[in-house]
Amino acid sequence: MTTTMNLPIPKIEGTACHDAVSCFVLSVAQKISFIDDDMIEYLNSYRREITMKIPLRKDDGTLVTIPAYRVQHNNARGPYKGGVRFHPEVNLTEVRALANMMTWKTAVADIPYGGAKGGICIDPKTLSKNELERLTRAFTFHLGDNIGPHTDIPAPDVNTNAQVMAWMYDEYSKSHSHDALAVVTGKPVALGGSEGREEATGRGVMYVLREVARDLKVDLSKSRVLVEGFGNVGYHGARLIQDELNGLIVGVSTSKGGIYNSKGIDVKKAHRYYLEHSSLKGYPDVDFMSPEEFLCADCDVLVPAALSGSINDKIAQKTPARIIIEGANGPVTATANEILIDKQRVIAPAILASGGGVIVSYFEWVQNLQQYYWTHEEVNKKLERVIVPAYERVRDLSREKKISLRQAAYTIGLEQVAQASILRGTGY
């Protein structure tokens, strides 16, 4: 395992997510009066990058070595916070960008965390449950004291869940007894997890869409809503938009394609079908579309809730959506964002719209430390009381400065982190 300190963002062509985040941060930071070039360099540097090659003994006796990463971007406002994803396309550049984004996301929500991210370059579908557990425990063991309840608190992300967090907690607790329960969030409720955590990101998406629709005087019952991604965020987001906002969900999709019906789709029924068949193909009374066709289908609202970079220049030119709510991290590329802004589309950025997950992770962390737990209803109300004011701050700044919601959100995030850094002192 190797650790490097204070590494600036490399001047290389990175992933779509990396390029977009770098572009957004730099363009906004240069317009904030008290942020000079030195502070920009500081805000674009990473406190710590941990890279490792994890040896995993497979069930058949073969030995494989798997790349894994944990990047800690900034902790000026509190402990590092960010998810752990298992995906075959995980790489250091992507993890850097996602850690960077988490710093601004926690600042926009005004919760006392910094930003981090972790990932293992593996398709978990290729592993047995025992292999997945061994890999998770090895990853946690090698992270050692680089994570902890007051240092860096991981959480679920793409292809990880409450069970993975339970393994991480258990492995960490073997050598750290004090406050070990709060080392990760997104745990099973039976093991100190919070009510409402599983649906939290999707619920946050729903709250932000509700507020945007109110401000624009849009009737969601008559507005066609398209949701890309049918995992944790996409499913719960679509379900809650349909159930609580009476939204007209006309399409949902997975990585293999999407289903569309202009008259509406029953989200719960479609999800049951997907769980039974591992695909949406064959679902009755719908048109099945390729991923690209789906993103360009007729809609008024688009919720990209899959992976980063799915809304590229081509999609941005073609999508008829007038409102885009980013449920995934970095789904819109930097150049696609410019195209959409030129077309006067309203985009609620991920550092605002997908903040529900980390907000309820914060609630779980607080509950663990206090050993006092809240009901599902209490958690939902507290989430609403955090994310709605966050949206209002972003909206108000957007109106005041005549800038996009994304620019306003990054301005708030950067100002929060820069002010905390200046107050604490950034040098030695």
N, C-alpha and C positions, 0 to 999 in steps of 0.2 A: 504494500500500500504506500502511495506517495501523497504528500500534502504540499501544496504550494500556497503562498500567501500574497495578498495584494496584487492580483493579476488584473490588468485592465482588459476590457473587452478587446479581443484580437481584431485587427483590421483585416478580416478575411470575409469572403462570401460565406455567410452562414446559412442556417435554416431560415425558412420564411418567418417563423416566430422570432428568431434572433434578430433578423434584419428589421422587422417591424418594430420591435420594442426599442432597439437602438435608435431608430429613426424618430420615434415618438418622443423618447426621453431627451435626445439632443435638441430637437426642434423646439421643445417647450422650455427646456432649461435655459437656453440662450436668451429667452425673453423675460426671465425673472431677474429683477434688478440686483438683488443681493446675492445671486449665484454667479460667481466669477469662474474663469476657466479652471482654476485649481479645484474649486468645489465640484465642477462638472466632472473632472477626472476622478475625484474621490467618489462621487455618486455612481460613476460607471465602473468602479472597481469592485472586486470581490474579496471579502475578508478571508475566505478559505475555500479551497477546492480539494475534495478528497476523491481520488480515483483508485480503483482497486480491480483486481482480477480474482474473482471468487471461484475456487475449485469446488465443483459439485460432483459427488459420486452418484451416478444414476442408479436406478433400481436394478438394471441389468449388469451392474459392476463397472461400466465404462466411466471414465473421468472426463469431464468437460470443464473448461475455464470460461467464466462469464464476466464481461465488463460491467462495472457498476460505478455509480457516482453519487456524491452528495456535495452540493454547492451552497455555500452560505454567503449571501450577498451583502446584507447590511443589518446591523442590530442596534442602530442608534436609538430606536424607539422601544426596544424590548427584545426578548429572545427571538432567535430565528424561527420561522414557521413556514411550513410548506409540505406538500404531499410527496409520496413515493409512487412512481409508476413503473409497471412492468410492461415493456413493449419492445418488439424487435428493432424498432427504429430509434430507440433511445441513444443519444450521443451527448458528449460533453457540451457542445455548443448549444443544443436545445435546452439542456438542464440549466446552463447559465442564464439563458433568456427567461426561462420560467421562474428561476430564483429571483431575478431582477424584477419581474412582473409582480411577484408576491410582495416585495417591499412596498410597491406603490398601492397594491390592493389593500394591505392592512392599514396603510396610512389613510387612504380614501375612506375606509370604514371607521377610522379613528379608534382602532383597537391596539393595545400596547404590544405589538409584535414587529419584528423585522421580516426579512424574506429569505427563504431557502427553497431548495427543491432536490429531490433525489430520484434516481432511476436505475433500473437494471435492464440491460439489453437482452431480453428474452421474451419469447412468446409463451405466456403461462399455459396456453392450451396444449403445449407440447410436453408439459411436465405432469407427473402424477401428483396427487395431494401430498404424499410423503416427500417427494422431491421439492415441491414448492415450499413446504415447511422448512426443510433443511437449508434451502437457498435463502429464505427470509431470515432464519436464525443466524446464518453465517454473515449475511450483510449487516445485521444488527450488532453481532459480536465485533466485527472489524471496525464499525463506526465508533465503538467504545465510548469514551467520555466526550466525543464530539457531539453527542446528543444528550439531552437531559431535560427535566422539567423546567429548568430555568436557563437552559442553554440553547437548545434546538429541539423543536417538538414536531416530529413527522406526523403525517395523516394519510388517509387513502387518496388515491388519484386514479389514473387510467389503469384498469385491470388489477387494482388492489381493492381490498374491502375490509370489513370488520374482523374477519378471521385473520387476515395478514397482520392487522394491527395487534390482535391478541397475541400472536406469536412474537411480534417485536417487543411488546410489553413484557411477556414472560421471559424472553431471553435477556433483556436488559435488567429485569428484577433479580436475576441470579447473582449479579455482582453489584447491584445498587438497590438497597432496600428502602432508602429514605425517599419518600414522595414518588416512588417508581410508577405509580398508577397514572400520573400526569405526564409521563414521558412521550406518549403518543395520544392522539385523539382519533375519533372515528372507531372506537372500540365497540364490541357488543355491549348492549345495555346491561346484560348480566355481569359484565366485567368492568363496570364503571363508565360505560359509554353514556352519551346523552340521548334522551328522547329527542326525536326530530332531526338527528344528525344525518341520517341516510338521505332524506329528501331535501336537506337544507339548501343546497346549491340550486336545485330546481325551484324551490319555494322563493328564494331570492330573485331568480329570473322572473318568476310570476309577479312578485311585488314591483319590480322595476318596470316591467311591461305595463302593469296597471297604472303606475304613475305617469309614464310617458303617454299612454293612451288618454288619460284624463287631461293632461296638458294640451294635447293636440286635438282634444274633443273627438276622439275616434271611438266608435261603437265596436267593441271586440266581438260581439255576437254576430255582427255582419261583416267582419273583417277576416279574410282567409289567412290562417296561421300555418306556417310550414316549420316543422321542427326537424333539423338534421341531427341524427344521433339518437339511439334508443337505449342507451345505457342508463346509468344512475341519473345523470343530469337531464338528459333528453326526455326520458320516460316521465320522471316526476314533474319536470317543467311542463310537459304537454298535458299530463293528467291534471295538474293544478290549474293550468290556464283554462282547461275545459270545465273542471268541476267548480272552481271558485270564481272565475271571471266569465263563465258562460262563453268562452272563446270558441270560435269555429275552427277546429283543427282539421285541415284538409289534407295533410300529409305528414308522415313520419318516415324515418329512414334508418338504415344501418350501413355499415361499410360496403355491403354487397348491393345496395340499391334501396329505393324507397317506394312506398305505396301512396296513391293520390286519389282522392274523390272530392270533387268540388262541393258536394253536398255535406261533407263532413265524415270523419272517421271516429269510431268509438275507441278511444285510446286504450282503455283497460282490456277490451276484447282483443285488440291488435297485439298488445303486450303478451297476453296469455298465449295467443297463437305463436308469437315469436319464441317464447320460452319452450313451447312444445315442439316446434319444428326447426329451431335454430336459424330461422330465416323468415322474412316476410313474404317471400315469393309463394304464390298460391293462395294468399288471403283473398276472400271473395269480394266481388263488387268494387274492385279498385283497379287503377292502372298501375302496373309495375314499371318503374323507371330506373335507369342507371343513375349512379351518384351525381353525375354532372347534369343530366336531364332534370333530376329532382330539384337541384338548387336553382334551376332556371324556370321552374314551374310557376304557374299563375298564383300569386299570393300578395297579400298586403303587408304581412309581418313575417320575417324570417328569423328563426332562432337557431343559429349554428351552435350545436352542443356536442360536437364530436372532437376532432383533433385540430391542431393549429394549421393555418394556411389553406383551409378548404375554400375560402372565398378569395380567388385569385382575380387577375385582371379580366379574364374572359368571363367569369361568373359575374363580376361586378358590372360589366357592360350589359349583361343579359337579364339579370334578375329584375323583376318588376317590383320587388319589395320596397316599400317606402319607409318601413321601420325595421331595423335590425337590432336584435338584443343578443349580445355575445354571451352565450352560456359556456362556451369552451374558452381555453386560454389562447389568445392570439389567433382566432379563426380568420381574420381579415388581414391580408398582406398590406404592407405600407403603400404600394402603388394602387392596390384595389381600394384602399381607404380614400385616396385622393379622387379616384374616379367616382366613388359613391358620394363624397362630399360635393363634388362638382355637379352631381345630379340632384343635389339637395335632399339626400336621404338622411334620416335621423338614425344615428348609431349609438346605442348605449354600450360603452366599452366594457371589456371583460373585467378590468380592475374595479369596476363598479358593479356590473350586472351579475357576475359570477361570484360575488363576495359572500353569498349566504353560507357557503360551506365553511369558510375560515371563521366567520362570525360565530357559528354554532360550535365550531371547534374551540374557539375561545371560551364559550359558555361551558363546554365539557371540561376544559382545563380548570376553570374557576371552580366548578362543582367538585372535581377531584381533589383540589387543594383544600377546599372547605369541608369536604365530606358532607355536603348538603345538596340534595338533588331536586330538580324541578320537573313538573309535569310537561307532557307534550304541548299542551295548550300554552303554558307559561313560556316555553322555549319559542314557540311560534310568535307569540306577542312580543317577546324581547327582540327576536330577529327583526320583526317589522319596525320596532322602535329604533333600531340601529340603521337598517339599510334604507329606509325611507328618508330620514334626515340626510343621509349620505347622498342620496339622489338629489335632494333639494339643494344641498350645497353646490353640487356639480351643475345643476340646472341654472341656479341663480348666477353663478360665475359665468356660465356660458352666455346668458342673456346680457349680463353687465359688460363683458368684454367683447361680445359678438364673435365668439369662437365656438367650435364644435364641442359636443359633450366630451369627446375624447381629450381634446386639448385642455378643457376645464378640469377633467379628472386628473390628468397627469400634472397639471399646474398645482392642484391641491396636494397631491401626493408628494411631489418634489419639494414644495414649500415646507410641508410637515417634516420630512426627513432632513432637509437642509437645516431648518431651525433647530431641530433636536441635536444634530451633529455639531452645529456651532456652539450651542449651549454646553454640550458635554466636552467639547474640544476634540479635534480630529487628529492632532499630531502628537508626537512623543518628543 
